[in-house]
Amino acid sequence: VQLVESGGGLVQTGGSLRLSCAASGSTGSVNVWGWYRRAPVKQRELVATIISGRGTTNYADSVKGRFTISRDNAKDTIYLQMNSLKPDDTAVYYCNAASLGLGSLYWGQGTQVTVSS
């Protein structure tokens, strides 16, 4: 599975961005899609996940009510709509795909999100 993120950039506090993750390859094997982020001098953290088929979503407490993860099955694309952005949201955001049957994890190259105060 190959993942390519886009949509990052510079935005002011309170602004919005939508990240996209275009998936290709054996996407049918993926059970869980997710977005993670890594801020400077911090460890990578989970932002949101969505389960294939069910569409069940899960969010980090820090983004609940502000971020929304979704998937367009026809386009094989995963989105992260980010609203009410804060400087603490500044990070490199990574798309992730987990195939439990294959025991594999896939990562995109990351896209930078910078929120200015």
C-alpha positions, 0 to 999 in steps of 0.5 A: 500500500502506498500513501501520499499526503497533501494539504498541509501548509501555514494557517493562523490560529482559528483557521482550517485545513483539510489534509488528504491521503491518496492510497494505492496498491492493496488497499482492500487489505487495510483494516484501519486508516489513521492520521498521526502527527509528530511535533518538534521534540515530541513523540509521534502521537495518534490523531484519529483513526477510521475502521474500514467498512464500519466507518467507526472513528476514534480521536485523540482527546486533544482534537475531539470536536475540532478534527474529523477523519473520513474516507472516500471509498471510491477515490481511495482517499482519507481526509482529515478536516481540521478546524479551530487550529491551535499553535499546539497542532503544529506538526508533521502529519502522517497518514497510516494504514494497518493491515491486520491480516498481513501484519503490516503498517504503511506510512506516507511521507508526511505533510507539514502543518504550521499554525501561527499565533 
